[in-house]
Amino acid sequence: MFSLVYDIDGRELNDVFWWFKSVAEMKKVITDDDLIALVSDEVFQPTVIWKFGDVQVTCGTLGLSTATVKLIADVGT
């Protein structure tokens, strides 16, 4: 048997608790997997390095289909 231990507080704890209450209203039984998913979604978010800027797609029957994606560096990191 294992123990679920997460060190969260402040806003993150409030967010996780709010999501927990909304899931608990819909389900009779909350499993460890549900708790792990809740904490993972709220606390362990990846660091944003790039942001989506623009996309251009060219396609048709006569030429090679291409897609160009513009990524913008996140200057806040």
Sequence and secondary structure as in RCSB ss.txt:
>XXXX:A:sequence
MFSLVYDIDGRELNDVFWWFKSVAEMKKVITDDDLIALVSDEVFQPTVIWKFGDVQVTCGTLGLSTATVKLIADV
GT
>XXXX:A:secstr
         HHHHHHHHHHHHHHHHH S   HHHHHHHHHHHT      EEEEEEEEE  SSS  EEEEEEEE T
T 
